[in-house]
Amino acid sequence: MVLEPAVEPSQLFLVRVWTSSPEFRASVRAVDEPEPRWFTTPAELALFLASGAPGAAAASPAPDRADHDGPPR
């Protein structure tokens, strides 16, 4: 019998970074969450991901927008 090592639960995220904009724009959405969280600096994104991204949608819900082409301006 082979025992599997204890593994902490994981979460899968979709990370989108806009490269055509002169300003940094990124969004992160857990695959089981309906709305993304928006970032306007690389440091904010890195801190969120480094923290284990706890409560992705609950921590900062997405803006109430019909289109999600970028963060609110």
C-alpha positions as CSV (number, residue, x, y, z in Angstrom):
1,M,0.0,0.0,0.0
2,V,1.3,3.5,-1.0
3,L,0.5,6.4,1.3
4,E,0.1,9.8,-0.3
5,P,1.8,12.6,1.5
6,A,-0.4,15.1,3.3
7,V,-1.0,18.0,0.9
8,E,-2.6,21.2,1.8
9,P,-5.6,22.2,-0.2
10,S,-4.7,24.2,-3.3
11,Q,-6.5,26.8,-5.3
12,L,-6.2,27.4,-9.1
13,F,-6.1,30.9,-10.4
14,L,-6.4,32.6,-13.8
15,V,-3.9,35.5,-13.9
16,R,-4.3,38.0,-16.8
17,V,-1.7,40.7,-17.4
18,W,-2.2,43.4,-20.0
19,T,1.0,44.0,-22.0
20,S,-0.3,46.5,-24.5
21,S,-1.0,49.2,-21.9
22,P,1.6,51.6,-20.8
23,E,0.3,51.2,-17.2
24,F,0.4,47.9,-15.3
25,R,-2.9,46.1,-15.3
26,A,-3.6,42.6,-14.1
27,S,-6.5,40.6,-12.8
28,V,-6.6,37.4,-10.8
29,R,-9.6,35.1,-10.5
30,A,-9.9,31.8,-8.7
31,V,-11.4,29.3,-11.1
32,D,-14.3,28.6,-8.7
33,E,-15.1,32.4,-8.3
34,P,-17.2,34.4,-10.6
35,E,-15.4,37.8,-10.4
36,P,-11.7,38.8,-10.7
37,R,-9.7,41.0,-8.4
38,W,-7.8,43.9,-10.1
39,F,-4.3,45.1,-9.6
40,T,-2.6,48.3,-10.8
41,T,0.9,47.6,-9.6
42,P,3.2,44.5,-9.9
43,A,3.9,44.7,-6.1
44,E,0.2,44.4,-5.2
45,L,-0.2,41.3,-7.5
46,A,3.0,39.7,-6.1
47,L,1.9,40.3,-2.5
48,F,-1.5,38.8,-3.2
49,L,-0.1,35.7,-4.8
50,A,2.7,35.3,-2.2
51,S,0.2,35.5,0.6
52,G,-1.5,32.4,-0.7
53,A,-4.3,34.4,-2.2
54,P,-6.7,33.7,0.7
55,G,-10.3,34.5,-0.1
56,A,-9.6,35.9,-3.5
57,A,-13.1,37.2,-4.3
58,A,-14.1,37.9,-0.7
59,A,-11.1,40.0,0.1
60,S,-11.7,42.5,-2.7
61,P,-14.8,41.9,-4.9
62,A,-14.6,43.0,-8.5
63,P,-16.2,46.3,-9.5
64,D,-19.8,46.2,-10.7
65,R,-19.1,46.4,-14.4
66,A,-20.7,44.8,-17.4
67,D,-17.3,44.5,-19.2
68,H,-14.2,43.2,-17.6
69,D,-11.6,44.5,-20.0
70,G,-9.5,46.2,-17.3
71,P,-9.6,47.7,-13.8
72,P,-11.8,50.7,-13.1
73,R,-10.1,54.0,-14.1
